Amino acid sequence: MNQLLEDVLLVGKSEAGKIQFNSTHLDLISFCLQLAEETQRAQVAIILLIVLFEVMIAMLI
């Protein structure tokens, strides 16, 4: 919820022209590898939640 509010504030600042662009060096390969790893972890977490939910449902039946 907090992130959503921060995003709304960022959009407001952007529309008002109050955001400065500060360029920086980005190691694109490292960034993409990190993004892929985080996505994989999130997918595993979702699968675990689904399995847990199915087990709980099976216990109720």
C-alpha positions in Angstrom: 0.0 0.0 0.0 2.8 2.3 0.9 4.5 1.7 -2.5 1.2 2.6 -4.3 1.1 5.9 -2.5 4.7 6.6 -3.4 4.0 5.8 -7.0 1.0 8.2 -7.1 3.2 10.9 -5.6 5.9 10.2 -8.2 3.4 10.5 -11.0 2.1 13.8 -9.6 5.7 15.2 -9.4 6.4 14.0 -12.9 3.3 15.7 -14.3 4.2 18.9 -12.5 7.7 18.9 -14.0 9.3 18.7 -10.6 11.5 15.6 -11.2 15.1 16.0 -12.4 16.8 13.4 -14.5 20.1 12.2 -13.2 21.8 9.7 -15.6 23.9 7.0 -14.1 25.9 4.0 -15.4 23.9 0.8 -15.5 25.4 -2.7 -15.8 22.6 -4.0 -18.0 23.7 -7.6 -17.8 23.9 -7.7 -14.0 20.6 -5.8 -13.8 18.9 -8.4 -16.1 20.4 -11.3 -14.2 19.2 -9.9 -10.9 15.7 -9.3 -12.4 15.5 -12.9 -13.7 16.6 -14.3 -10.3 14.0 -12.2 -8.4 11.3 -13.2 -10.9 12.2 -16.9 -10.4 12.0 -16.5 -6.6 8.6 -14.9 -6.9 7.3 -17.7 -9.1 8.5 -20.3 -6.6 6.8 -18.5 -3.8 3.5 -18.4 -5.7 3.8 -22.1 -6.5 4.4 -22.8 -2.8 1.3 -20.7 -1.8 -0.8 -22.6 -4.4 0.3 -25.9 -3.0 -0.3 -24.8 0.5 -3.8 -23.6 -0.4 -4.6 -26.9 -2.1 -3.4 -28.9 0.9 -5.5 -26.8 3.2 -8.6 -27.3 1.0 -7.9 -31.0 0.9 -7.8 -31.1 4.7 -11.2 -29.5 4.9 -12.8 -32.0 2.6 
